[in-house]
């Protein structure tokens, strides 16, 4: 695995949710009628910067709302949480209150982070409200279908609601826990190789360390690790092949070094093959949903012709497969990726 810095487009446009995508979301229970939307949360008068525990700017702000608006917002947010977690059953929020509303100007979808607390035991949870971006929605769907992870989200017009994905941010993990003596470094390296493979097949871009989390699960004889994407803004938009390979980001260099220290070329190939086999199994079990997603996304404009031309040429060179040159969309490229791994697994 080599590592070079990778440049990302400075500003990817937000792509609207089309009627065809809305129909797909409705079919798979991702659409909901919400009491308030993203634009309602934007009605704050001013905001103050929020610092992290080290006194540095966290890039999040605390919006200040008019007093007569707060109750409406809080009631609406609790109802949204009930929709997200319990199909709208309001009993789950009877003893909960909205503790914080935080706003981030960093990133494409300018999210609001909501903290909701159970007043009976002080247990809290987070969820996010963002601008609905078709790229991100396709990324969430690809994650649901092709990865081992489940994602929970809802869409209403220009509002996207996402469940919080728990875990240690990848950059924080490298600074404090990557070389913890109790952790088996081979297991971490194995997971990074699988994550790298998955991102390329799904064309999920910009997976630098702060855009994924590490989940740690104690097992009866060891500790298991899983790397999960938390940012799906760069789903099949970029034309640069390296954007879809986490190994090329300088922020991921500690993971690359660990993989080079712990794994041989033979074991890397073995773990890549394991991930491909898992993806094939998921494709077979979700083939109808994947076909519906392909049919919708293939007709949408989600990147530029220049990016498609650049990426299909790079994929052709990378895999030594001229079939990529016949692809007309980013969806075609992903479909060819999947067809190729199905053929490989059958061999």
FIBAVEX-909834 format. One line per 2 residues: number of its first residue (from 0); their letters; for each residue x, y, z of N, C-alpha, C. Coordinates in steps of 0.05 Angstrom, whole numbers. Layout:
NUM = a = X,Y,Z,X,Y,Z,X,Y,Z; ...
This chain:
0 = xx = 17,-24,0,0,0,0,18,25,0; 14,42,-19,28,67,-19,10,90,-10
2 = xx = 22,113,-4,6,135,6,15,161,-6; -3,175,-18,2,202,-28,-21,219,-20
4 = xx = -16,246,-20,-39,264,-14,-57,265,-38; -83,267,-33,-103,267,-54,-119,292,-53
6 = xx = -123,305,-76,-138,330,-77,-167,323,-83; -185,336,-68,-214,334,-72,-225,360,-83
8 = xx = -245,358,-100,-257,383,-110,-265,401,-87; -258,427,-90,-263,446,-68,-292,447,-61
10 = xx = -310,446,-80,-339,449,-74,-355,431,-92; -364,409,-81,-382,392,-96,-410,403,-94
12 = xx = -425,406,-116,-452,417,-114,-471,397,-100; -491,408,-88,-512,391,-76,-532,384,-99
14 = xx = -537,359,-102,-555,350,-123,-583,345,-111; -604,355,-124,-631,354,-113,-642,325,-113
16 = xx = -661,320,-96,-675,295,-95,-697,296,-117; -694,280,-137,-713,280,-160,-738,264,-153
18 = xx = -759,267,-169,-783,251,-165,-778,221,-166; -760,213,-184,-754,184,-186,-740,174,-161
20 = xx = -722,190,-150,-709,182,-125,-729,182,-102; -747,202,-102,-768,203,-81,-785,178,-82
22 = xx = -792,169,-105,-808,144,-108,-793,120,-97; -767,119,-103,-750,97,-92,-750,98,-61
24 = xx = -746,122,-50,-745,125,-21,-772,117,-8; -793,124,-22,-820,116,-12,-823,86,-12
26 = xx = -814,73,-33,-816,44,-35,-802,30,-13; -778,40,-5,-762,27,15,-763,41,42
28 = xx = -786,54,48,-792,66,74,-770,85,84; -759,101,66,-740,121,73,-753,149,73
30 = xx = -777,152,62,-790,178,61,-808,181,85; -810,205,96,-827,210,119,-837,239,117
32 = xx = -861,244,128,-871,271,131,-863,281,159; -845,301,159,-834,310,184,-847,336,193
34 = xx = -849,340,220,-863,364,230,-847,390,225; -821,388,224,-805,411,217,-783,402,199
36 = xx = -771,421,185,-750,414,165,-724,430,170; -705,425,152,-679,438,154,-682,469,154
38 = xx = -699,480,137,-703,509,136,-713,521,162; -729,506,177,-739,515,203,-716,519,222
40 = xx = -697,500,222,-674,502,240,-655,525,232; -657,534,207,-639,556,199,-649,583,208
42 = xx = -672,584,222,-683,610,231,-671,619,258; -645,619,260,-633,629,284,-622,657,279
44 = xx = -621,673,301,-613,701,298,-583,704,297; -569,689,314,-540,690,315,-530,664,326
46 = xx = -503,660,326,-492,635,337,-465,641,349; -457,624,368,-431,628,381,-414,603,376
48 = xx = -388,606,373,-370,583,368,-369,564,391; -367,538,385,-365,517,406,-336,507,406
50 = xx = -324,506,429,-297,496,432,-297,466,440; -276,452,432,-274,424,441,-262,424,469
52 = xx = -257,400,480,-247,398,508,-219,408,511; -205,413,489,-178,424,490,-178,454,485
54 = xx = -201,466,483,-203,495,479,-200,504,450; -200,485,431,-198,492,403,-225,494,389
56 = xx = -226,510,368,-252,513,353,-260,486,342; -284,477,349,-294,451,341,-306,451,313
58 = xx = -309,475,301,-322,480,275,-353,477,277; -362,474,302,-391,474,307,-399,499,321
60 = xx = -424,508,317,-434,533,329,-459,527,345; -464,543,365,-489,541,380,-509,563,370
62 = xx = -529,555,354,-548,575,344,-566,586,366; -574,611,365,-591,624,384,-618,630,371
64 = xx = -639,618,381,-666,622,369,-683,641,386; -703,652,372,-722,669,386,-737,651,406
66 = xx = -744,663,429,-756,647,451,-783,634,443; -798,648,426,-824,636,418,-822,614,398
68 = xx = -798,610,387,-793,589,367,-783,563,380; -770,565,403,-756,543,415,-775,519,420
70 = xx = -798,524,432,-816,502,439,-825,487,414; -832,502,393,-840,489,368,-818,471,357
72 = xx = -794,482,357,-771,467,347,-766,441,363; -766,444,390,-761,422,407,-782,400,405
74 = xx = -807,408,403,-829,388,400,-826,374,373; -819,389,352,-816,377,325,-792,358,325
76 = xx = -770,366,338,-746,349,338,-751,323,353; -767,324,375,-773,299,389,-790,281,372
78 = xx = -809,292,356,-825,276,339,-808,264,316; -789,279,306,-771,268,286,-755,245,297
80 = xx = -745,248,321,-730,226,334,-748,201,337; -773,205,344,-792,182,346,-796,169,319
82 = xx = -797,185,297,-799,174,270,-775,158,263; -751,168,270,-726,156,263,-722,129,278
84 = xx = -729,129,304,-723,107,321,-746,87,325; -770,96,323,-793,78,330,-817,81,312
86 = xx = -812,87,286,-834,89,267,-856,109,276; -848,130,290,-867,150,298,-880,146,325
88 = xx = -874,125,339,-886,120,366,-876,141,386; -893,160,393,-885,182,410,-880,174,439
90 = xx = -887,150,447,-882,142,474,-852,141,481; -835,137,461,-807,135,467,-795,162,474
92 = xx = -809,184,468,-798,211,475,-813,225,498; -831,210,511,-846,221,533,-829,233,555
94 = xx = -806,220,560,-788,229,582,-762,240,571; -763,248,546,-738,259,534,-741,289,529
96 = xx = -719,303,528,-719,331,522,-695,338,504; -698,359,488,-676,368,470,-656,384,487
98 = xx = -632,374,489,-612,387,505,-596,408,490; -589,401,465,-572,419,449,-579,417,419
100 = xx = -577,440,406,-579,442,377,-552,455,368; -537,441,352,-511,452,343,-510,452,313
102 = xx = -496,471,302,-496,476,273,-467,477,263; -462,464,240,-435,463,228,-435,475,200
104 = xx = -418,494,196,-415,506,169,-394,491,152; -381,471,164,-361,456,150,-374,432,135
106 = xx = -368,428,110,-380,406,95,-402,416,77; -411,398,60,-430,405,39,-458,409,50
108 = xx = -466,392,69,-494,391,77,-500,408,101; -480,423,112,-484,441,135,-503,429,156
110 = xx = -494,408,170,-512,394,187,-518,408,214; -542,401,225,-549,407,252,-545,381,268
112 = xx = -532,382,291,-529,359,308,-547,363,333; -565,345,337,-585,347,359,-578,327,381
114 = xx = -577,337,405,-573,319,428,-599,317,444; -608,293,447,-633,287,461,-627,271,485
116 = xx = -639,278,508,-632,266,534,-657,254,547; -653,231,559,-674,218,576,-672,230,604
118 = xx = -692,245,613,-691,258,638,-692,238,662; -701,213,657,-702,193,678,-675,182,687
120 = xx = -656,181,667,-630,170,674,-606,184,661; -612,207,648,-591,224,635,-577,210,612
122 = xx = -587,188,602,-575,176,578,-583,193,554; -563,198,537,-568,216,514,-561,202,488
124 = xx = -571,214,467,-567,204,440,-564,228,421; -553,224,398,-551,245,378,-565,237,352
126 = xx = -574,256,337,-582,252,309,-577,278,294; -578,276,268,-569,298,251,-591,306,231
128 = xx = -593,331,226,-611,342,205,-595,358,185; -597,350,160,-580,361,139,-595,369,115
130 = xx = -582,384,97,-594,389,71,-594,362,56; -617,356,43,-619,331,28,-602,334,2
132 = xx = -582,317,0,-564,316,-24,-566,288,-36; -574,287,-61,-578,260,-74,-552,244,-73
134 = xx = -529,256,-76,-504,242,-74,-502,227,-47; -507,241,-26,-506,230,1,-526,207,5
136 = xx = -550,211,-6,-571,191,-3,-562,165,-18; -551,168,-42,-542,144,-56,-519,131,-41
138 = xx = -502,147,-28,-481,136,-11,-492,120,12; -512,131,25,-525,117,48,-538,91,38
140 = xx = -550,91,15,-563,67,5,-542,46,-3; -521,55,-15,-499,36,-22,-488,23,3
142 = xx = -485,39,24,-475,29,49,-494,8,61; -519,14,60,-540,-4,70,-539,-31,55
144 = xx = -536,-30,28,-538,-54,12,-512,-70,10; -490,-56,7,-465,-70,0,-445,-73,24
146 = xx = -449,-58,45,-431,-60,68,-443,-78,90; -427,-86,110,-438,-101,132,-453,-84,152
148 = xx = -456,-58,146,-468,-39,165,-496,-32,157; -513,-26,177,-539,-15,172,-539,14,177
150 = xx = -554,29,161,-556,58,165,-586,65,168; -591,85,184,-619,93,190,-622,122,183
152 = xx = -639,128,164,-643,156,156,-671,160,145; -680,185,143,-706,192,132,-702,217,115
154 = xx = -719,220,95,-718,243,77,-746,255,74; -748,281,76,-773,296,71,-765,321,55
156 = xx = -771,321,29,-764,344,13,-734,350,13; -727,374,22,-699,381,23,-686,376,50
158 = xx = -699,359,66,-689,353,93,-681,323,95; -657,319,105,-646,292,109,-641,289,139
160 = xx = -652,268,151,-648,262,179,-631,236,181; -610,237,197,-592,213,199,-588,206,228
162 = xx = -588,180,233,-581,169,259,-551,174,264; -544,177,289,-515,179,297,-502,152,294
164 = xx = -478,151,282,-462,127,280,-441,128,301; -443,111,321,-425,111,344,-398,99,336
166 = xx = -377,110,349,-350,100,344,-330,121,350; -305,114,350,-283,133,355,-274,144,328
168 = xx = -275,170,324,-266,182,299,-238,171,292; -234,165,266,-210,152,257,-184,167,264
170 = xx = -186,194,262,-162,210,269,-156,210,299; -178,210,315,-174,208,344,-163,181,352
172 = xx = -172,160,339,-163,133,345,-133,130,339; -123,143,318,-94,140,311,-77,154,332
174 = xx = -87,176,344,-71,191,363,-69,178,390; -91,165,399,-92,155,426,-93,125,430
176 = xx = -103,110,409,-109,82,414,-99,62,394; -88,71,371,-80,53,350,-60,32,359
178 = xx = -41,40,376,-21,21,386,-25,13,415; -50,12,423,-57,2,450,-48,-27,453
180 = xx = -33,-34,474,-21,-61,476,-42,-83,475; -66,-78,485,-87,-99,486,-99,-103,458
182 = xx = -95,-85,440,-106,-88,413,-88,-104,395; -100,-122,380,-85,-138,360,-82,-121,335
184 = xx = -58,-112,328,-54,-95,305,-61,-108,278; -59,-134,277,-66,-148,253,-95,-146,247
186 = xx = -112,-146,268,-141,-144,264,-148,-116,254; -134,-96,264,-139,-68,254,-131,-66,225
188 = xx = -107,-77,219,-97,-75,191,-116,-90,172; -125,-113,181,-144,-129,164,-169,-113,158
190 = xx = -180,-99,178,-204,-83,174,-199,-60,156; -176,-48,157,-169,-25,139,-168,-35,110
192 = xx = -156,-58,106,-155,-69,79,-183,-74,68; -200,-86,84,-228,-91,76,-243,-65,70
194 = xx = -239,-45,87,-252,-19,84,-243,-7,58; -217,-8,52,-205,3,28,-218,-10,3
196 = xx = -220,-36,4,-232,-51,-18,-261,-44,-23; -276,-42,-1,-304,-35,-2,-309,-7,-14
198 = xx = -293,12,-6,-296,39,-16,-292,40,-46; -272,26,-56,-267,26,-85,-290,14,-101
200 = xx = -300,-9,-91,-322,-22,-105,-347,-5,-106; -353,8,-83,-377,25,-80,-373,53,-91
202 = xx = -348,60,-97,-341,87,-105,-349,108,-84; -342,102,-59,-346,120,-37,-320,135,-33
204 = xx = -321,162,-37,-296,177,-37,-291,192,-11; -267,203,-9,-259,221,13,-260,207,40
206 = xx = -252,182,42,-252,169,68,-226,173,83; -220,199,87,-197,205,105,-205,201,134
208 = xx = -186,200,152,-191,190,179,-214,203,194; -219,229,189,-241,242,204,-268,237,192
210 = xx = -269,222,169,-295,216,157,-303,187,162; -289,173,179,-298,146,187,-293,143,217
212 = xx = -306,123,229,-302,117,257,-293,88,260; -279,83,283,-271,56,289,-289,46,312
214 = xx = -302,23,307,-319,11,328,-304,-13,340; -303,-14,366,-288,-34,381,-308,-52,396
216 = xx = -306,-78,391,-325,-97,403,-309,-119,417; -309,-121,444,-296,-143,458,-309,-169,451
218 = xx = -293,-189,444,-303,-216,439,-293,-235,461; -301,-260,460,-294,-278,482,-264,-284,484
220 = xx = -250,-282,461,-221,-288,462,-204,-266,450; -216,-244,440,-200,-222,429,-218,-198,426
222 = xx = -208,-177,414,-223,-153,409,-227,-149,379; -252,-145,371,-258,-142,342,-259,-112,335
224 = xx = -253,-105,310,-254,-78,301,-270,-76,275; -283,-54,272,-297,-48,246,-293,-18,240
226 = xx = -286,-12,216,-284,15,206,-310,22,191; -323,43,199,-349,51,187,-348,79,176
228 = xx = -356,83,152,-358,110,140,-380,125,154; -376,151,158,-396,168,170,-403,192,152
230 = xx = -388,195,130,-392,217,111,-396,206,83; -419,212,71,-425,200,45,-428,222,23
232 = xx = -418,246,29,-421,268,10,-407,262,-17; -385,248,-16,-369,243,-40,-375,216,-53
234 = xx = -400,209,-55,-408,185,-69,-407,189,-99; -390,173,-112,-385,173,-141,-387,200,-155
236 = xx = -374,220,-143,-373,246,-157,-346,251,-170; -324,246,-156,-297,253,-165,-288,235,-188
238 = xx = -271,246,-205,-259,231,-227,-232,218,-220; -220,227,-198,-194,217,-190,-197,190,-176
240 = xx = -186,169,-187,-188,142,-176,-179,141,-147; -158,155,-140,-146,154,-113,-165,164,-91
242 = xx = -185,180,-99,-204,191,-80,-220,167,-68; -223,145,-83,-239,122,-73,-222,101,-60
244 = xx = -196,107,-55,-178,89,-41,-168,102,-16; -179,96,8,-170,109,32,-140,108,37
246 = xx = -126,88,26,-97,85,30,-81,109,20; -93,125,2,-78,147,-10,-80,173,5
248 = xx = -96,175,26,-98,200,41,-77,201,62; -64,224,64,-43,227,84,-53,224,113
250 = xx = -79,231,117,-91,228,144,-92,199,152; -91,180,133,-94,152,138,-67,138,139
252 = xx = -45,153,138,-18,141,138,-13,122,161; -22,128,186,-17,109,208,-30,81,202
254 = xx = -53,81,190,-66,55,183,-50,41,161; -41,56,142,-25,44,120,1,32,131
256 = xx = 14,47,148,39,37,160,34,11,176; 13,11,192,6,-13,207,1,-36,189
258 = xx = -13,-32,167,-19,-53,148,6,-64,136; 24,-46,129,50,-55,117,67,-70,137
260 = xx = 65,-63,163,80,-76,184,69,-104,190; 42,-107,189,29,-131,199,22,-151,178
262 = xx = 19,-142,153,8,-160,132,28,-164,109; 26,-188,98,42,-194,74,24,-190,49
264 = xx = 36,-190,26,20,-186,2,-1,-208,-1; 6,-232,8,-12,-255,6,-36,-251,24
266 = xx = -32,-241,49,-54,-237,67,-72,-214,59; -60,-193,47,-76,-171,36,-95,-181,15
268 = xx = -85,-198,-4,-101,-209,-25,-123,-226,-13; -117,-241,9,-136,-258,22,-159,-241,33
270 = xx = -152,-219,47,-173,-202,60,-189,-188,39; -177,-180,17,-192,-167,-5,-212,-187,-17
272 = xx = -204,-212,-20,-221,-233,-30,-244,-238,-11; -239,-238,15,-260,-242,35,-281,-220,33
274 = xx = -272,-195,29,-291,-173,27,-307,-175,1; -295,-183,-21,-309,-186,-46,-331,-208,-43
276 = xx = -324,-230,-30,-343,-252,-26,-367,-243,-9; -361,-226,12,-383,-216,28,-401,-198,12
278 = xx = -389,-181,-5,-405,-163,-22,-423,-179,-41; -412,-200,-53,-427,-217,-71,-451,-229,-57
280 = xx = -447,-238,-32,-469,-249,-17,-491,-228,-12; -483,-204,-6,-503,-183,-1,-517,-174,-26
282 = xx = -502,-174,-49,-514,-168,-75,-536,-188,-81; -531,-213,-76,-551,-234,-82,-576,-231,-65
284 = xx = -572,-224,-40,-595,-223,-22,-611,-197,-25; -598,-176,-37,-611,-150,-41,-612,-142,-70
286 = xx = -613,-162,-88,-611,-157,-116,-633,-139,-127; -658,-142,-117,-680,-126,-127,-677,-97,-119
288 = xx = -669,-93,-94,-665,-65,-85,-642,-52,-100; -621,-67,-104,-598,-56,-118,-605,-50,-147
290 = xx = -621,-67,-160,-631,-61,-187,-647,-36,-188; -665,-32,-169,-682,-8,-168,-664,17,-164
292 = xx = -644,14,-147,-626,37,-142,-610,44,-167; -601,23,-181,-586,27,-206,-604,42,-227
294 = xx = -628,32,-230,-646,44,-250,-652,73,-245; -653,81,-220,-658,109,-213,-633,126,-217
296 = xx = -611,117,-206,-586,133,-206,-574,135,-234; -579,115,-251,-567,115,-278,-579,137,-296
298 = xx = -602,148,-288,-615,169,-304,-611,197,-293; -596,199,-271,-592,224,-258,-564,236,-265
300 = xx = -563,262,-263,-538,276,-267,-525,281,-239; -505,265,-232,-494,266,-205,-464,272,-205
302 = xx = -453,278,-229,-425,287,-231,-422,300,-258; -398,305,-267,-393,318,-293,-384,297,-313
304 = xx = -389,302,-339,-379,284,-360,-348,280,-358; -334,302,-350,-305,300,-348,-297,281,-326
306 = xx = -311,281,-304,-304,263,-282,-309,234,-290; -331,229,-304,-337,202,-314,-316,192,-333
308 = xx = -308,209,-352,-288,201,-371,-261,195,-358; -254,212,-338,-228,208,-324,-229,182,-308
310 = xx = -250,178,-294,-251,154,-276,-253,128,-292; -268,127,-313,-270,102,-328,-244,95,-341
312 = xx = -229,115,-349,-202,110,-360,-183,100,-338; -185,112,-315,-168,104,-292,-175,76,-283
314 = xx = -201,69,-282,-209,43,-274,-200,22,-294; -202,29,-320,-192,11,-340,-163,4,-337
316 = xx = -147,25,-332,-118,22,-328,-112,6,-302; -127,12,-281,-122,0,-254,-129,-30,-255
318 = xx = -151,-37,-267,-160,-65,-267,-151,-80,-293; -139,-64,-312,-131,-76,-337,-155,-89,-351
320 = xx = -177,-73,-353,-202,-82,-363,-214,-60,-381; -214,-64,-407,-224,-44,-425,-254,-41,-425
322 = xx = -268,-59,-411,-298,-57,-409,-306,-31,-395; -288,-21,-378,-295,4,-364,-297,27,-384
324 = xx = -284,26,-406,-285,48,-425,-312,51,-438; -329,30,-436,-356,31,-447,-376,42,-428
326 = xx = -368,47,-403,-387,57,-382,-395,86,-389; -420,92,-386,-430,119,-392,-436,136,-367
328 = xx = -439,122,-344,-445,136,-319,-428,124,-296; -429,138,-273,-416,127,-250,-429,101,-241
330 = xx = -456,100,-244,-471,76,-237,-461,52,-254; -456,57,-280,-445,36,-297,-419,25,-286
332 = xx = -402,43,-276,-376,34,-265,-380,16,-241; -398,25,-223,-403,8,-199,-414,-19,-208
334 = xx = -432,-19,-227,-445,-44,-236,-423,-63,-248; -404,-51,-263,-383,-68,-274,-365,-78,-252
336 = xx = -360,-61,-231,-344,-71,-208,-357,-96,-196; -383,-94,-192,-398,-116,-179,-398,-141,-197
338 = xx = -402,-137,-223,-402,-160,-242,-375,-174,-242; -353,-158,-240,-327,-169,-240,-321,-185,-216
340 = xx = -330,-175,-192,-324,-191,-168,-342,-216,-167; -366,-215,-178,-382,-239,-180,-368,-260,-197
342 = xx = -357,-252,-219,-342,-270,-237,-318,-282,-222; -303,-265,-207,-279,-274,-193,-286,-294,-171
344 = xx = -308,-289,-157,-316,-307,-135,-324,-334,-146; -335,-334,-170,-344,-360,-182,-320,-377,-192
346 = x = -298,-363,-197,-275,-378,-208,-263,-397,-187
